[in-house]
Amino acid sequence: MAAKPKLGVWKFASCDGCQLSILDCEDELLAVAGALDIVDFREATSAIAPGPYDISLVEGSVTTPEDQQRIKEIRAQSKLVIAIGACATAGGIQGLKNFADVEDYKKAVYQHPEVVKTLTTSTSIKENVTVDLELKGCPISKYQLLEAVSSLLYKRAPNLPTETVCVECKRKGNVCVMVGYGTPCMGPVTQTGCGALCPSYNRGCYGCFGPQDTPNTASISKDFAAKGMTPAAIKRVFRTFNANALEFKAAADAAEPGRAPK
Amino acid sequence: MTDRTIAIDYITRVEGEGALHVTIKDKTVKDVELRIFEAPRFFEAFLRGRMYTEAPDITARICGICPVAYQMSSCNAMENALGIKVDGQLRALRRLLYCGEWIESHPLHIYLLQAPDFFALPDAIQLAKVNPEAVTKALQLKKIGNDIMTLLGGREIHPINVRVGGFYRTPTKEELMTLRPRLDTALALAEETVRLTATLKYPKVEHDYEFVALRHPDEYAMLDGEIVSNKGVKIPVTKYEDTFEEYHAPYANALQSVKKAGRTSYFVGPLARYAINRDKLTPRAAKIAKEVGLEPVVLNPYRGMIVRAVETVMAVEDAIRIIEQYKQPEKSFVEPPSKFAGGVGCGISEAPRGILYHRYRIGADGLIQEAKITPPTAQNQKRMEEDLRDLISKSLDMTDAQLTTACENSIRNYDPCISCATHFLKLNITRE
């Protein structure tokens, strides 16, 4: 039997939630651990073996000079790099600093801002190195993670739908929260993967899986305005967990065109 | 020279990234620095200018392990500012969601992060090879916690159903009752965990801790309550910042807390809660604590594992009670007042790792002007360093490798969440 593929799990700036999704696969965890050789997963194990790695799962965004270097080393050691979650695929919520003055941010949080080493930006993994596969979401769907890992083990293409939340929501038979209750919903422009959760709980989607492939953000922004949202509020809904995903970034800038995008 | 440095560059099996740097000079421990090198993420800065209604979803992203804690403390703070109170079945549902997080988080720490230390194994996967039954049961228990969060919150990590004032949608009685049979299984598994952890051999050490936890007249405090310590603190949440303060240790990207008076350390989390609220344990939890001979106040930090297990029993029992007494409320949330002039609100709740404090200043337009968040790990950091200093000074004969392992084990007692404190450990022992 061929040797088991070696897996590394890496953390950059993040909340640990996406790698926790691995431990949250309670029914599948021991099977996954049996099919793969986990050589570096520091949240879960003290046994650390050197690379190279067949698969690297990368959580988090790049926000420090050390991490810019570290992601390059991980890439060089890895056959496949899978970026997992909104931080790794779009810079995450901490990407809000890309629109602000970081010195000002440091002073707001730390008494010794001078010792805090941070870049002025939070960037996705693909902005730093070549990425082979991305799993979107804040957090990712553990089922998509299992699908991605098993597809690699069986050498087939992963089945990761790229339709909108809207399509999945219709299929679930939910009453549309926009049409039915006038609740602003990001479902029409957001990639599916969550199971159309928010509308199933009577709230509008807040876009945590980031933009779908071809989102019509101009149209939805118009609809949001018609529902009484101010330009500032429209800007905020695009500037959350995927604020630096291109389509959402452009939509936020377009919401308040008079103000230079900072 | 007899001086030496010991460095743990990356502490494993904790949540987030940190290091420990220890300098030993002439057989005395000079410096113990828990260095948190987790990249700073600046939540308190970018919350400024966001709508107050966004705080529960945004602050949940500080920590994927305890998002419910962030949602509850931020809701408490916002509701305090708005002058609204969430009570009755809505409050019971919040406690149920929080029980879900405890039932998920405690077994994660006991079995997956800490138990391997007691068998000198690197992780739970190896432990599963030695004792497959225990690990399988642990995962089953943890999953039932996640089931509660998934049903009530939509998903286990960053639930989507929590809002200021309550929930977006409340479950029907029938939906909740689907959890009932699984909770019976969970109760048996949690009790088994107490018995199992009570048989482990713990290092003999005790410290004179100041324990700080919430206390509530009617229940084992979780959602709210007075802030109480075993050394005389008894204050409402609004006085938190008068009593405790945070400072920035220049070697870490996180802030540490001390008691203002005397700048002394304190300890939050399961040991503190148990010391302060033991009389409020649910019947089966109290009974099993007695059965295994758990002392009324646990001063041995390693025995925190048993306390976590007892708290898991409590959380399961309470979840059962809430589900059985549940009647779906007419409205899923309490409306905010129609007029709001702005103001300051603070809120606190018991995250699995200890008290989590939030304060916000909100303008009349509903936008957040200032945010302050003090996570449990920041509050425990000074006390962790003191435990380590004591451990190292008594263990100078150990080799660097032995000492490193001992330090890591001690750190895991605190179940530190470095993502929360921005915040991981890397051990660096310098023997100069």
HADDOCK unambig.tbl for C-alpha pairs under 7 A between the chains (distance, minus, plus):
assign (segid A and resid 13 and name CA) (segid B and resid 39 and name CA) 5.40 0.50 0.50
assign (segid A and resid 15 and name CA) (segid B and resid 61 and name CA) 5.93 0.50 0.50
assign (segid A and resid 15 and name CA) (segid B and resid 62 and name CA) 5.38 0.50 0.50
assign (segid A and resid 15 and name CA) (segid B and resid 63 and name CA) 4.54 0.50 0.50
assign (segid A and resid 15 and name CA) (segid B and resid 64 and name CA) 5.14 0.50 0.50
assign (segid A and resid 15 and name CA) (segid B and resid 419 and name CA) 5.61 0.50 0.50
assign (segid A and resid 16 and name CA) (segid B and resid 15 and name CA) 6.89 0.50 0.50
assign (segid A and resid 16 and name CA) (segid B and resid 16 and name CA) 6.77 0.50 0.50
assign (segid A and resid 16 and name CA) (segid B and resid 63 and name CA) 6.64 0.50 0.50
assign (segid A and resid 16 and name CA) (segid B and resid 64 and name CA) 5.35 0.50 0.50
assign (segid A and resid 16 and name CA) (segid B and resid 419 and name CA) 6.89 0.50 0.50
assign (segid A and resid 17 and name CA) (segid B and resid 63 and name CA) 6.79 0.50 0.50
assign (segid A and resid 17 and name CA) (segid B and resid 64 and name CA) 3.65 0.50 0.50
assign (segid A and resid 17 and name CA) (segid B and resid 65 and name CA) 6.30 0.50 0.50
assign (segid A and resid 17 and name CA) (segid B and resid 157 and name CA) 6.47 0.50 0.50
assign (segid A and resid 26 and name CA) (segid B and resid 139 and name CA) 5.30 0.50 0.50
assign (segid A and resid 26 and name CA) (segid B and resid 140 and name CA) 6.88 0.50 0.50
assign (segid A and resid 26 and name CA) (segid B and resid 143 and name CA) 6.25 0.50 0.50
assign (segid A and resid 30 and name CA) (segid B and resid 125 and name CA) 6.98 0.50 0.50
assign (segid A and resid 42 and name CA) (segid B and resid 12 and name CA) 4.87 0.50 0.50
assign (segid A and resid 42 and name CA) (segid B and resid 13 and name CA) 5.96 0.50 0.50
assign (segid A and resid 43 and name CA) (segid B and resid 12 and name CA) 5.72 0.50 0.50
assign (segid A and resid 43 and name CA) (segid B and resid 13 and name CA) 4.46 0.50 0.50
assign (segid A and resid 43 and name CA) (segid B and resid 14 and name CA) 5.61 0.50 0.50
assign (segid A and resid 43 and name CA) (segid B and resid 15 and name CA) 5.90 0.50 0.50
assign (segid A and resid 44 and name CA) (segid B and resid 13 and name CA) 4.99 0.50 0.50
assign (segid A and resid 44 and name CA) (segid B and resid 112 and name CA) 6.93 0.50 0.50
assign (segid A and resid 44 and name CA) (segid B and resid 113 and name CA) 6.55 0.50 0.50
assign (segid A and resid 44 and name CA) (segid B and resid 123 and name CA) 6.38 0.50 0.50
assign (segid A and resid 45 and name CA) (segid B and resid 12 and name CA) 6.36 0.50 0.50
assign (segid A and resid 45 and name CA) (segid B and resid 13 and name CA) 5.76 0.50 0.50
assign (segid A and resid 45 and name CA) (segid B and resid 122 and name CA) 5.47 0.50 0.50
assign (segid A and resid 45 and name CA) (segid B and resid 123 and name CA) 4.65 0.50 0.50
assign (segid A and resid 46 and name CA) (segid B and resid 12 and name CA) 5.41 0.50 0.50
assign (segid A and resid 46 and name CA) (segid B and resid 13 and name CA) 6.67 0.50 0.50
assign (segid A and resid 46 and name CA) (segid B and resid 122 and name CA) 4.77 0.50 0.50
assign (segid A and resid 46 and name CA) (segid B and resid 123 and name CA) 6.52 0.50 0.50
assign (segid A and resid 47 and name CA) (segid B and resid 122 and name CA) 5.26 0.50 0.50
assign (segid A and resid 63 and name CA) (segid B and resid 39 and name CA) 6.80 0.50 0.50
assign (segid A and resid 64 and name CA) (segid B and resid 39 and name CA) 6.82 0.50 0.50
assign (segid A and resid 94 and name CA) (segid B and resid 41 and name CA) 5.31 0.50 0.50
assign (segid A and resid 94 and name CA) (segid B and resid 42 and name CA) 6.91 0.50 0.50
assign (segid A and resid 96 and name CA) (segid B and resid 46 and name CA) 6.69 0.50 0.50
assign (segid A and resid 105 and name CA) (segid B and resid 42 and name CA) 6.49 0.50 0.50
assign (segid A and resid 105 and name CA) (segid B and resid 45 and name CA) 5.34 0.50 0.50
assign (segid A and resid 108 and name CA) (segid B and resid 45 and name CA) 5.85 0.50 0.50
assign (segid A and resid 109 and name CA) (segid B and resid 42 and name CA) 6.70 0.50 0.50
assign (segid A and resid 109 and name CA) (segid B and resid 44 and name CA) 6.43 0.50 0.50
assign (segid A and resid 109 and name CA) (segid B and resid 45 and name CA) 6.64 0.50 0.50
assign (segid A and resid 110 and name CA) (segid B and resid 248 and name CA) 6.26 0.50 0.50
assign (segid A and resid 111 and name CA) (segid B and resid 248 and name CA) 5.68 0.50 0.50
assign (segid A and resid 112 and name CA) (segid B and resid 248 and name CA) 6.64 0.50 0.50
assign (segid A and resid 112 and name CA) (segid B and resid 250 and name CA) 6.28 0.50 0.50
assign (segid A and resid 115 and name CA) (segid B and resid 250 and name CA) 6.36 0.50 0.50
assign (segid A and resid 116 and name CA) (segid B and resid 253 and name CA) 6.34 0.50 0.50
assign (segid A and resid 139 and name CA) (segid B and resid 157 and name CA) 6.60 0.50 0.50
assign (segid A and resid 197 and name CA) (segid B and resid 154 and name CA) 6.26 0.50 0.50
assign (segid A and resid 198 and name CA) (segid B and resid 160 and name CA) 6.38 0.50 0.50
assign (segid A and resid 201 and name CA) (segid B and resid 161 and name CA) 6.55 0.50 0.50
assign (segid A and resid 201 and name CA) (segid B and resid 168 and name CA) 6.15 0.50 0.50
assign (segid A and resid 201 and name CA) (segid B and resid 169 and name CA) 5.38 0.50 0.50
assign (segid A and resid 202 and name CA) (segid B and resid 168 and name CA) 6.01 0.50 0.50
assign (segid A and resid 202 and name CA) (segid B and resid 169 and name CA) 6.16 0.50 0.50
assign (segid A and resid 203 and name CA) (segid B and resid 168 and name CA) 6.25 0.50 0.50
